[in-house]
Amino acid sequence: MTHSHTPTMTKATGQQRPEDEELQQQVALFRYGLIADVAQLPRRTPGLYKKLEAKADKDYDIPGTHRRRVAAETLRGWLRAYRRGGFDALRPKERSDIGSARNIPSHVVDLLCETKENKPDHSVKQVIKAVRRAHPHHAPSELALPVSTVHRLLARRGLMKRGDDPNSRKDRRRFAYEDAGDLWMSDVMHGPRVWVGDRKRKAYLIAFLDDATRLVPHAEFALSEGTAAFLPVFEQALRKRGVPKRLYVDNGSAYRSHQLRLACAKLGIVLIHARPYSPEGKGKIERWFRTVRLQLMPVLEASDLASLEALNRRLAGWVEGEYHHAPHRGIDRQTPSDRWAQNAGGVRMAPADVAQNFLLDARRKVARDRTVTLDGVLFEVDAALIGETVILRYDPSRAPRARSVEVVHNAASVQTAKPLDAFANCFVKRSSSRARTEVEGDAPEVPPGLSMRDLDDDEVA
């Protein structure tokens, strides 16, 4: 996924503010830093695209956004732009849609989509009129709702079905599974800003939805939408509602990650990715997000945004206390909790050690100083493993120094590695045998220093 960095213009002059120009330069420098090495290579150099794919598999601190990944095709576009126009061509361009759909409030967009969905034969003008008539406070007459703009946003969500559109002739059949756990779908919604320490940060709602029952196995706000944030939410969903047979997800970097593919393979889950540019397949979870925006977001109070934990408590209370017990049109006016109770008999419960399925393996050779390196952090292992190749099993969602790193040798878990404490090693007594290392009790006291007055005249002479 990519993120557009849009400069902010002042209303009076239309010129960029200095801080926006600085951000543009930071973005351009970041982009150049990623392509600098390949930009020096001749055109059509063999293996060029593989180099870009390798860069796309890494996380970055990207200026102006919380995203951590850059797609290989985006890198390729930056490379073409740089070769065509130099460094200035890497500056983010002003968005062409300023003043259009993005100026329509999100809750009004939800109302427009819901109206069109309920009345698919309505024209765009009729949809706008219906929303203004039914929701005068949300869509007053002074709020601009251009027909062309509304048409675009409805089309992007797959709600405009024109007979002369080739895409409308594709076989897009409505699907619905019968039993709970047959299919879960997952996506991410941009949420409110919450206090984290002494500043506010944007929250992202990561959610799972059971297709057959419309029950939410688990949903949680996080501070990013990347793999490290997604996997713990997935693990909680499995603990609460069992293991689904299939998981239907988008094409974002978190859903294409090696960690997710590995976890699904270990748990026997079929991982299905939505077709690019086909919003219809995600309609059910998009409608659930719309319900969140219409029913939960407007009633959030300042106390709910005081921390991420407070926001998640409010979300959990709404999901379990209100949403799960409200009749749902998509399941014959049953409630999600009742439908789940009727159809969840075949759901496979998550294993007690489900967390083990989310651990990554890294193969390392133990150095002579009995250390191994993982994500830039030195970990210490038993001296008997010096020169041996071991497997480090760890949780990628935790900070490198806070991880519990399991050491596996010859298919057996032998110990838990600890981050290297170089100071403590100053007082370790090492024997000639590499398999024996003894630690002295307390560090020896440093002898007090001597002053000149402690010496007699003869000694001084």
N, C-alpha and C positions, 0 to 999 in steps of 0.2 A: 504494500500500500504506500501511496505517496501522500504528501501533505502540501497543500499550496500555501506559500508564504505571501500574504497580500499586504503591500504597504498601505498605511493609513494616510489619507489625504486630509489636509485641513480644509474646512468648509470655505474659508474666505479666499484662499489663493489657489487651492487645488494642488499645492506643493506638498511634498513629503516633509514630515517633521524630521529633525536631525536623528532622533532615536530610530526612526524607520529606515533612514539611509544607513545607519550603523548596522541594523539587523540585516538589511539587504547585503551589505558587504560581508557580514559574518556567514550568511547563507552561501554566498558565492565562494568564499574561502573554504567552507566545509565541502562544497561540491567539488571544487578543484582538488582538494586534498584526497578525495576518493578516486579521482580519475587521473591524477597527475602522472602516475607511473605508466598507465596504459596510453595516455595521450602522446607520449613520446615514441610509441611504437608505430611502424608504418601501417597504413591502411591494409585491411584484410590479412593481418598477421594471424597465423594459425593459433588457435587456443585463446583468442582474445575474449570471446564470449564466456569461456569457462572462467577466466580471471574475474569477469564481472559477476558471474554467478557466485564465485567464492566470496567476493565482497558483500554480495547481497545476503549471505548467510550469517553475517556478523551483526552485532548490536552497536549502535552509535549514539552519542549525545548530539542530537540534531538541533541546531539553533531554531528557536521559535516554535517548537512543537514537542509534545510528549512522546511522539512515535520514536521507535528505536531501530526500525529497519528501513532499507531502501531497496526497491525492486530492481532486478537486473535490467529490465527494459527502461526503467527510469535512468539508471546509470548510463545506458547506451544513448539515451536522448541527451543527457548532459554532455557526453563525449562528442556527439554530433554538433551540438550547439557550440562547444568550445572550439572545435576545429573550424567551424564556420565563422564565428564572431569573436573568438578570444575570451578573455576573462569576463568582460562585461556581459557577454551572452549568458553567463551562468547566474546573473542576478535574477531573482524571481520576478516574473512579469505580473503586471497588474491584472487582476481577474477581470474577465470580460463580462461577468454576470453581476457586477456591483450594481445595486439599485434594482435588482430583479427578484428572483425567487427567494434569495437569502434575506430580503427585507420583510418577508411575510413571517410573522411569529410562528414558532413551532406548533403551538396549540391550535392555531388557525389551519396550518397545514394538515394536522391530524383530523380536524373537523371536515376539511375538504375531501380528504381521502376516504373518511368513513362514510360521508354522504354519497360519494361516487360509488363506493363499494356496495352500499345498500340499494342504490338506484343506478345500476349500470347503464340504463337507457337514457339517462339525463345527459344533455349536452353540457359543455363547460359553463355556459352562461346560466343554465338552469341550476347547476351545482352551486355556483356562487350565490345566486338568488336564494336558494334553499338555506344555505349556511347563514347568510345575513338575516333571513327571516326568523330562523330558529335560534340563533345565537347573536342577538343584537349587541350584547355587551362585549363579546369576544371579537366580532367582525362588524364594527360600526361602519356607517357609510363613508366616513372620512378615511378609512383604511383602504389603501390602493390594492385592488386585486385584479390586475390586468388579465384579460382572457388568455393571451398568449403565454403569460408566465404560469398561470394555473394549469394550462394545458401541458406545459413542459413538465411541471412537477408531478402531475398525474401520470403522464407517459413514463417517466423515470421509474415510477412504482408499479408499472405494468397494469395500470387501471384504464388505459385508453385502448380500446379494441376496434380498430378500423378495418373494414373489409378489404381495402386496397393495400393494407400493410402486409408484406410477405410474412412477417413474424406472427401475424394473427392466424396464419394457416398452419403453423406448427402444431404438433400433437401435444398440447399442454393439458393433460387430464388432471382433474382434481383428485388428489390422493388422500386417503385416510386409513390408518392402520386400526385394527380392531382391538388389539390387546395392549395393555400397559407395558411399556418397556420394549415394544417392537421397534420404535424409532424415537429418538430424542433429537431435537434441533437446538442449536446454540448460536448466539450472535451477541453483539456488543452495542450498547446505546450510550451516547454521550449524555452525561448527567450534570448535576449542579456543581458548583464550586464549594468546597468544604475547607474548614480550617485544619491545617496541618502545622502544628507548632505555632509560629507567629505570622504565618501567611496562608493565603487561600490557594488551593490547588484544584484543578478540575478532576472530577470523579467520572469513572466509566462503569456502567452497569453491565456485568457479565451474567448472562442468564441461560438456563436450560429449560426447555419446554417439552413435555411428553405429548406426542402427536395424537394418540388415541384418546387421552383423557383431558388434555389441556392443563394438566397439573404441572406446577413448576417444581422440579426436583430440588433445585437450589438456584438462588440468584444472590449476587453480592456486588457491592460497589468496590472498585479498586482504583488505584492511582495511575494505572496504565492499562492498556489493552493487549500487552505483549504476552509471550509464553509464560514468563515467570508469574504473572498475575492470573492467567487463565487456568493453569494446571491445578492450583490449590482449590479453586472454585469447583472444578470438575471432580476433584477427589471428594469434596464435601457432598456433592450431588450423589455420587456413588454410595457413600456411607449412609445417606439418608433414604435413598429410594432404590438401591440395587443397581445392577449392571444392565444397561440396555443392549439390545441386539445390534442396533445400528445407531450411528451418530452422524447427523446431517449438519454440515458447517459451511461457512463462507470460504473464500480463498485468501484471507488475510494471512500474514506471516505466522501468527500464533497457531492457526489451523493447519498450516503446511509444515510445522516444525517437526524435527526428528523426534523430539520428546513425546509429542502427542501421538505420532504414528506408532512409536514403540510401546507406549502405554496401552493403546487400543489393541495392538497385536497381542500383548501379554494377557489382556483381559478377554480376548475373543470378541472384540467389538469391530464391526465393519464400519470403517470411516468413509463417509461419502461427502464429496465436495460439490457445492452448487456450481452450475454452469456460470461462467462469467457473463455479466450483463443480463442475467435472467432473474429479476427480482421476484417473479411469481412463486418460485420454489420456497421462498422465505416468508410468504405472506402471513402464516400463522404467528410466527414469533414477532414479526413486525406489528401485527395487530395487538399482540400483548404489550409491546413497548408503547404503542399508542394508548392503551389503557393505563399504563403507568403514568404517562405524561398528562393524561386527562384527569385521572382520579387521585394519584398520589402526589405528584409534583406540586399542584396548586395549594395543597394543605400542609406542606412542610413548613415548620417553624424554625426560628433562629436556633433553637436548642437542638434541632435535628441536624443542623449543619455545623455544629460546634466541633465535630470530629468525624472521622470516617466510621468509627465504631458506633457513634450515635446514629448516623445515617443508616447504617446496616441494621441496627436494632429496629428503627422505624420501618424499614423495608420488610424485614422478616415479620413484624407484627401485622403489616398490611397484607402480605401474601398469605400467611397462615390464618389470619383472623378475618379477612374480608374477601380477598379474591377467590380463595379455594372454596368458599361457601356461598358464592354468588352464582345463580343460574347462568349457564353459558349457552348462547344461541347455537354455537357450532357443534354441541353435543346434545341436541334435543332438549335444551333447557335444563339439563341436569347440572349439578355442581361438579367441578373438577374432583373434589374429594370423594363424592359419592361414586362418580364414574371410576375413579382409581380403585376404590374398595371393591367394585364389581369385577374389575378386569385385571387385577394385579396378582392373581393366583400363580401365574407362571413366571413372575419376575425372579431372576436369579440374584440372590443376595450377594453383596460384595464380600470378598474374603477378609478375614480379620487383619491380614497383613497387606491390605490394599495399597498402603503408602509405598510398599516396596516396588510396585509397578510403575511408580513415577520417578524412580531413581535412575540416574544415568550412570553408565559405565565408562571409565577412562583407563586405558592401558598405559602403565608407566614402568620404567626401569628404575630401581632404587639406586641412588648415587652412593658414592663411597662414604659420604658423611651421613648415610642412612636417611636421606630426605627424598621426597618426591614433590613435584610442583603441580599445582592444580589452579588454573585461572590466576596465575601470578602469585599464589600464596604457597609457601613452603610448609609441608607437613612432614612430621617425623614418624618413622616406623621402626619396628624392631631391628636390631643390628643383625640378626640372623638372616634378614632378607636382603642384605647388601648384594648388589649385582643381580638380583632376581627380578623377573618381570611380574608385576602384580596388577590387579584390577582394582581401581578405586571406585566405589559405589557411593553416590552422593545425591543430595536434593538440589537441583539447579535453581529452585525458587528462593533459596536462602543465600544470604550474603556469604562470600567466600570464607571469611574467617569464622563465621558462625555455623558453618556446616558440620554435621557429623559425618565423617568420611570413613566408610567401612573398607577394610583392606581384605581382598580375597586373593588367595594363593593356592594353586592346585585345586581349584573348585571348592575351596573351603574358606569360610570366614575366619581370619586369624586374629584380628584386632581392630580397634577403632583408632585411626590416626589422629594426632593432635597437631595443631599449628605449632611451628617451630618456636621455641622460647630460647633464643640465643643466650640471654643473660643466665638463665638457669643452667645451661650447658657449661658455663664457666666452672661450675663446681661439680661436674660429673667426672668420676674416676674411671678411666678406660683401661681395660686389661688387654693383653696381647691377643686374646681370642675375640674375634668379632662377634661371637655369640654371647659374650658376657659384658655387661655394662653395669657398674655399681654407682650408686649415688651416695655421696657422703652426707652425713646428717645435716649439720648447719654449715653455712659458709664460714671459712676461717676469719677470725677477727683481723682487721688491718692493724698492725702495730702502730702505736702512737708515734708521732714525729718527735724528733729531738730538737731542742733549742740550744743556742750557743751557751747559755748559762748552765746547761747540764754537763758540759765538758770542763775539765779542769785546765789550768794553764798549760800543763805539759802536753795534754792531748791536743790542745789548740796549736801549740808550737809544732 
